[in-house]
């Protein structure tokens, strides 16, 4: 099927133009004024923003092993409903994605059920360095290193193992940076004061600035020593911003990511939200949030992602110490960023740069992330005059709840195309065609 989208505000590569876009055989055929292009489907965007679909470089879709929380099928549907057309999924499932067979199994699962395009990280442990060195670079977006506590045997804390990983792989090394001994000491002090009734508001004090900075600084030092490609995930503190360089992503060997919830919330929200915004690393002070927003604007932070990590309502309703960390975010991520543009924190062009262009460049994603003729037609239409009431709209993540409950966003996802296929339109799924594995334009 061929499609032409007319009368759109096309946001791409640092500018916004009014025009049309034509799709044929899953790819973008023409941009601008497409004139008499003959198509089997025409869509009048009526002035809506037309963006390249978001490439979310950090999600946890919970399959295999935790399907009661989410599956590739359910979470990819939520992603598409939110304008996310491609995702990179994390290895801390069960079994862990730390060997070649587990990686192949996840690709097979996605091919059966993922509405969005996919890629998977290969996980590091203290014991799988040889598997990391021999992983097929066509089958993974990068190596995930938990330099802080995680599910199963995924805390990498041996100095010789970290040296081996940073010295031994040409792939992007994506790190979760928190210093576990510092966290445990902070938690012990909190228990001395509150016993088993530690309040959720203590979370940013337990998962503290010091815990984050100590680990992030180590990752940056290792990357500089070995010349590695390092991508530090979900940064949360003003202090960590001194570790990174402002400027364009092209040519950087060390890059930084922030997540939508750390840009949207600060610690004043623990009162009304409690465990619903408990995540690792923690949402911190208003001054940290302000520093993160400023770092997005000066290109010190390169990528905006979600760290989508659903848990059931029952799990989140447990007391703070027993409630798991993680939030379902993919369905409302782009809408939160549009909301921030309305507040003047950054522009729509910057949103597109951080959610589509930069992840494509960073991970060498082939023919995606930009609106260019010949590229795959991964697109999202956002209605700037629409409205999304989170408490009225269905939540498609399997957990059935959203940390944005109570919010009404002043925009709406009008349509999402994946590989040229219209999958989501006017609040409903209109296709169940699966996406494709991301390909990488690497010379490895």
N, C-alpha and C positions, 0 to 999 in steps of 0.2 A: 504494500500500500504506500502511496505517495501522499504527502501532506504539505500544505502551505499555511503558514501562520502569518497573518497580515496585521498591520497597524499595531506593532509592538514597540515598546521601548527596550531596545536591545542593549544590555549591559555586558561589556566584554572588553578585555585588554585595556582597562583604564579609561574608557569613555562610554557614553550612552548616546545612541542614535535612534531615531525613529525609522522603522522600516519593516521589512518582511523577511521571512526565512523559509526556505523550501527544503523538504526532506525527500529523498528517494533511496530505496534499498537500504534503509537504516542509517544512512549518512546524510550530512548536511550538503546539499547540492548548490545552494545559492543563498547569499545574505545581502540585504539592502533593499533594493527595488527589484522584485522578481517578475514584475509585469505579468505576462500572459502564461506563466508557468501553469501547466495543466496538472491537476492533482485529483486524486480520488476523495480527498478530504480537505476542506478549507476551514480554518479557525480564525475568527475575528478576535484578536487580542484586546481590542478596544482600549489601547493605551496601557495595558498591563506590562510589568517588567518581564522580559524574557532573558533568562540567565542560563549559563551552563549548569547542569545539575551538580549538587554538592558531592564531592568525593570525601567521605568521612574516614579519616585515617586511624580511627580508634573506636571500635565497638566490641561489645561482648554479647554475642547472640545465644550463648549458653548451650549450644548443641555441639557435641554430644555430652550427656551426663547430667544436665540440669534442665531438662525439657519442661519441668514444672514451672520454671521461671520464664522460659522463652525458647523459641526454635528459630532456625534459619528462615523458615516459611513465615512465621508470625512477625518477627522483627524486621525482615526485609520489606514486608507489607507496610509496617509502620514507617519505615524509612522512605519508601516511595511516596506515601501519603504526605510526607514532610518535605518532598523535593530533593531527597538524597537518592542519587542514581547509582552510586558505587560506594562500596565500603571495604575496609580492611579490618579483619576480625582477629581477636586476640587468642592466645594459645592456652589460657588457664581454664580449660574445660576438663572433662573426664572421659576417656584418657587425655592427658595433656598432649598438646601438639608439639612434641619434642623429639619425634623420630619421623622417618620418611613415610612410613605406612600410615601414621595418624594424619599427616598432611594430605596424603592422597585421599584418605577417607573423607576429609572435610570438603575437598573439591568435589567428590562424587555426591555428597549430600547437597551441596549448593546447586549443582547441575540439575538436581531433581526438584528443588523447591524454592530457590531464591528469585524473587521478582527483580531485585537489583543486581548489578554487576558486583563481582566479589574478588577479593584477594585475602590471603591468610598469612599471618606472621608465623614464623618458626620460633618456638620458645627455647630459651636458654636455661640450663640448670648447671649445678656445680659439676655435673658428670657427663655432659653430652657434647663436649667441644668438638670431637671428631665428626659427629653428625652435623653440627653447624658448618664445619668446613666443607662438607661434601653435599650439602643440600643443593638441589637443582634450582638455580636462581630464576628460572622461568616459572616456578611453582610457588614462590613466596615473595611478598612485598618487602620483607626485611626480617631482622632478628630482634625479638622482644626480650629485653633483660629487665627483670624485676629486681632493682637495687633497693628493695624494701619488701616487707612481708607480702605473700600472695598465696593463692590456692595451691595446695599440694607442694611438691618439691620444686618450687620455682624461685625461691629466694637465692640469688647468686651473690654470695658474700665472701668467697675465697679470692684472695688477691691474685693468685696465679691463674685462676679461671677467668677473671675479668681481664687480666692482661692478655690471655690467649684469645678471648673473643675480640677485643678491640684491635689486636694485632693481626687476627687471622681471617677476617671476613671483609670483602669489598662491599657487601650489602649495607644498607642503612641499618644502624643499630638504634632501636627505639627503646628508651629507658623510662621506667617508672622509678622516680628518685625520692625516696624517703629513708632516713637512717633508723633502722629498727631498734637498736639499743636506746636511742633517745626517746623514741615513742614509748617503749616499755617502761622506761623510768618515769616519763610524764604520766602514764596511765597508773602506775603504782602510787604516785603522789595524789592523783585524783581519787583513787580508792581509799586512801588513808583519810581523806576529808569527807567523802560522801558514802563510803561503803559500796554497796551494789546499786545505789541510786544516783550514779553520776548523771548529770543532765546533759542533753545533747549539745548545749551551748559550750561545753568543755571540749568538744571535738577539735576545734582549731588550736586549742592549747595543748592537747595531747599529740595530735599530728601537727607539730609546731613549725614555725618559720625555721628554727634551727635544724629540725629533722629534715626539712626539705632542702635547705641550702647546703648542708653538709654533704648530702648525697649528690645533688646536682653539681656541686663544685668538683667532686671526685670524678663524675662522668665526664665533665668538660676537660679536666686535667688528663684523664686517660685518652680522650679523643685527640687532644693536642699532641700528646706524647707519641701516639701511633699514627697520626694522620687519618683517623677514622672518619667515616660519615656518621655523625651522631645527631639524633633527633630526640630532644628531651620533651617528653609528653606532659600534658596537663600541669603547667606551671601555675603557681598560686600566690607567689609572694613578690613584694617590691624588691626585696633584697636579691632575689635570684636574677632580676633583670640586669644586674651589673655583669653577669656572666656572658651576656650575648651582645652581638654587634648589630646596630641598626643598619638598614640598607636593603637593597634587593636580594631576593633569595638566590638568584643566579650566581654561581661561584662559591656560595657558602658551603663549608664542610660541617659546620655545627649550626643546627637550626632549632627553633623553639616553637612549641605549640601551647595554645590555651584552649580551654573548653567553654562552651556557651554558658554553662551555669556559673562558672567563676567570673564571667563578665557581667552576668545579670544579677546575681545575688551577692550579699555580704553577710557578716555574722549577725547583723540585726534581724535576720530572717529565721534564726534558730528558734526564737520564741514562737512565732506562729507555725513554722514548718516542722521543727523537730527533726526526727529521723528521716523525714521525706527529703531533706537536703544533706543527709549524712553520706559523704563520699570521701574517697581517698585519692589524692590529697584533699584536705578539708577546704571548704569555703572559708575564707579568712576575713580580715578587717576591711572596712570601707577604703582605707588608704591603700591596701593591697589591690583591691578591685580597681581603684583609680590608676594605679601604676600599670596594671595589666592593660587597661583601655588605652593608656598613653603609649604603651609598647606596641600595641596593634597599629596605632597611627604612625609611629616612626619606623615601622618595619623591623623592630627588634624582635617581635613575635612574628613568625612567618606563616603559621597555619592555625586555623580555628577548626576544632573538631567537637565531638560530643562525649566520648567515653561512655556511651550508652551501656548501661549495666542493670537490667531489670531484676527485681526481687518481688516476691509475692506480697500482697497487702498484709497477710498474717505475719510474715517475716519482718516487715518494716514496723509493725505495731508492737514488737517486743521492746523491753526496756533497752535503753541506749547501749549498754555494754554487750547485749546479745543480738541487737539488730544489725544486719549486714550493711556494708557500705556499697552504694551504687544507686544510680537513678536511671529510669527510662527517659530518653531525651530525643531520639531521632525524629519523632513526629513533629516536634515544635522547635527544633533547633534554628532553622532558617527564620522562622517567625520572630524568635527572640532577637535575632540580629537585625532584622528589619525594624523592630521596635527601637533598638539602640540607635539606628540611623535617624529615626524621628527625634531622638533626644540630642542629636548632633555629635554623638561620640565618634562616629566615623561615617563613611559614605557607602552607597550601594556598590560603587566601583571597588572599594576596599573589601567589602563582603565577598564579592566574586573573586578577588585576588586571593583572599585567605582560605576560601572554602573550595575553590575549584582549580584556579591556575597554579597556586603554590603546591598543593599536594601532587598534582600531575607532574610538575617539574621536579619536586623533591624525590619522588619515587620512580621517575622515568616512565610514567604511565604512557602507553602508546595511544596516540590519536584520541585523547579525551581531555576534558578539563578546560577546553576553549571552544568558542563558537567560530570554527574555521571550516571552509569548504573542504570536503573530503573526510572530516572527522566524524566519529560516531555522533549521532544526534541524541545525546543525553541532555535533556532540557527541562527547565521548570518555568512555568508561568506563575507569577505572583501578582495578585490583584491588590493594588495599593489602596483601593477604596473598599475592600471587603473587610470582614470581621471574623475572628475565630474565637468563640467562647469555649474555653477548654472544658468547662463543666457541662456543656451541652453537646459538643461533638463526641463521637465515639473515640475511645483510645484503642488503637489497634495492637499495641504491644500486649503480649499474652498476660502480663501482670494486671492490666486493666486500670491502672492509675497513672497520674502524671504529677510531677513536682510543681507543675505550673497550674494546678487546680486553683481556681479563684481568679485567674487572669483572663482578660479579654484582649487578644491581640488585634491591632488595628490594620491587619492585612490578612490575606487568605491565599493558600496554595490552590491555584485554579486548575493546573494540569501538570502532569509529569510524564515525560517521554523517556524510555530506556531503549537504547539502540534503535531509535526511530519509531518504536511502538508506543502508542498512547496507552498508558497503564492506569493513570489516575486522572479523572476529570470531574469537576463540579461535585466534589465530595463523595465520589464512589470509584471503586475499582472497575475498569472497563476491559481489562485483559489479564490473563493469568500466564502470559508467556514469560518464561524464565529469562534471566539476564545471561551474561557471559562472564567468563573468567577474564580479569584484567590481564593485558599483555604489557610487557615492559621493554622499552627500547634501550637495552643495556648492551655494553660491550664487556661482558664478564666471561 
